[in-house]
């Protein structure tokens, strides 16, 4: 029997040691009216268990497609995507439903999509647990614990129309955490908020990450959010193109500063996407000159092409 594209034998399935999210040459193609759009073009991604990472990219880069696949709302065309040991490309409809109820939590940018408007904050948090057959006493205990931990216990008996935008998003985080998911996905969770309120919401996400150990991937255009995570992953043209890694350093006086370093992503074939801002500034077009050094590879603008233009 022929296996589907991207199939990985069960004995080779990624484990927790490999990562919470493992994407291997992931492809997603949309077809309609004789037109094909390749939203993901062999994307590779690895997110460690317990990590809080940001995902950035221009419109049409493929980041929303990736998030929808990881959330179990869409399926890959080829390649493989695994979350917490679940193969997202081979799950049945029933398995996909169970996955969305217990393995992954999701937060939309629009607050109206996260909460039922006729229910209070507590009732919204209770609802997913009722669908997952959690006992009444445990449901109430966990709902109150989540609302208190995220700083909105005072909103427990308020409906969304009586909460601020930031309070609604924190209630949405509590709802997404109700069934103790292993992965929390957030699609522009601060996109509709002012900077101060956005910081409160991001602090709630950080609390969820540290207090509950939930792995978190946040799609954002907000530099104030992406600059506060250790790892920011950029997607371009359906592939991961670069990563920014941040680390704190403390000097002899005890002052702590945050240092960031940008890395290009190297795929299995050895291909690298150079950051567009750098290539434009250095007038790199079509090809670049490579120079091998003992400890690195130098990448230079094509001087021969420049001379030809002159």
Buried (B, 14 or more C-beta within 10 A) or exposed (E): EEEEEBBBEEEEBBEEEBBBBBBBBBBBBEEEEEEEEBBBBBBBBBBBBBBBBBBBBEEEBBBBBBBBBBBBEBBBBBBBBBBBBBBBBBBEEEBBEBBBBBBBBBBBBEBEEBBEEEBBBBBBBBBBBEEBEBEEEEBBEBBBBBBEBBBBBEBBEBBBEEBBBBBBBBBBBBBBBBBBBBBBBBBBBBBBBEEEBBBBBBBBBBBBBEEBEBBBBBBBEBEEBBEBBBBBBBBBBBBBBBBBEBEEEEEEEEEEEEEEEEEBBEBEEEEBBBBBEEBEEEEBEEEBEEEEEEEEEEBEBBEEBEEEEE
